Amino acid sequence: MVLKDTGFPKDFLWGGATAANQCEGGYKEAGRGLANVDVVPIGKDRLPIIAGLKKSLNFDEEHFYPAKEAIDMYHRYKDDIALFAEMGFKTYRLSIAWSRIFPNGDEKVPNEAGLKFYEEMFKECRKYGIEPLVTITHFDCPMHLITEYGSWRNRKLVEFYENLCQVIFNRYKGLVRYWLTFNEINMILHAPFMGAGLVFEADENQEQVKYQAAHHELVASAIATKIAHEVDPENKVGCMLAAGNYYPYTCKPEDVWKGMQEDRENYFFVDIQSRGEYPAYARKELERKGIEIKMEEGDLTLLKNNTVDFISFSYYSSRVASTDSKHNETEGNIFASTKNPYLEASEWGWQIDPLGLRITMNAMYDRYQKPLFIVENGLGAVDEPDENGYVKDDYRIDYLREHIKAMKEAIVEDGVELLGYTTWGCIDLVSAGTGEMKKRYGFIYVDRDNEGNGTLKRTKKKSFDWYKKVIATNGENL
Ligand code: BGP
């Protein structure tokens, strides 16, 4: 009997990831409705808008919004998928723009042009043997559902989301087998407008609104899982968390305790999606905060009976918890974190920690005992193309190599079950946090700047050939 694994599983799903609003453009093409992400501008108002603290509900045609044209993948997806195929992708993670299928979100009948668009995209992937991995909502909510219903704070959204799921699971049966219900579901706590379309009134209890909306999303996620399994038992449904374990700043028990609480704040979502129950610590914490979650009869049974098949997550960085306020230093990011003096950071202050990925994978596998899927990881950096447009992105290769090594160790040395790995922004796209083009993650350079200028020409970076080799050797040649 062979007990030791020697490397990545034979059917390991290597690939890359994007999100509709960050790459498609074509914001009103073929009947698409407006969505929350369309109205988030670049610049100093971005973070308060993303946080739901400042309203940006009107779309003004004259103003520049980065998502409006993005990298125009709407018209160029065939060429882009051909490039992914050239790298040897086994999977491509992409998301559906809800407002292409239901422009307002609350219609009964879907928009055929939107459905057709994704059908063609999935077929294009399959042509190359690429398995689509589809996020049902990636920071995406039709504007009409926000202005008319108050978005996920309203129980009605569960019904609309269910309708969307019925339509797409039936239409794409046999074309798509891997589904993610909500991108970074915990982002509702940190970026409630971007994550869930929430805009707060001045006098309301934001925590109450967020956790009620979260409950609706969790119920919707369980319903999606149920329908996906009913429509096709081959379907595999995952949850998706913005992950990265907390380290205590010191071994002072108070710091350790704080780290545990911070982890729980994020794991709360997966605890419900994977174990099927509101955990004891959360019930107590909600009670202490005076938050009362309105539930309908049957919600708890639904959550219990429809847990996810696998756990997916994004990982960019570990985090640090400290009880000493003078340590709370990093700013300008959605996730505020204490600076870790042992780690280097990206140009945006994201701390680089490959071992943290192994730690996070182990923590998650210990906790859930279900297969994991890393669906985002990568380095956002400023790339400088040479006179031929070529980018020598050794820094990106170094980042990815170290993370892939850590991931391999988690599989081989620790026995963690991992289905696949999709790097974030495999082609340069609009940054979710900053709205900029200059924060790039891709293997493919796109000629486009922060103001929307550029030819949109695609050029392979050095990392393109490197990743191609990694995939061809199933992670041996790093
Ligand atoms: C995650 C999101 C992505 C993505 C990524 C990188 O939070 O799921 O949509 O953009 O982070 O973040 P950023 O674009 O801010 O660099």
Boltz pocket constraint, residues with backbone or C-beta under 6 A from the ligand:
constraints:
  - pocket:
      binder: B
      contacts: [[A, 19], [A, 22], [A, 183], [A, 184], [A, 242], [A, 314], [A, 376], [A, 380], [A, 424], [A, 430], [A, 431], [A, 432], [A, 433], [A, 434], [A, 439]]
      max_distance: 6.0
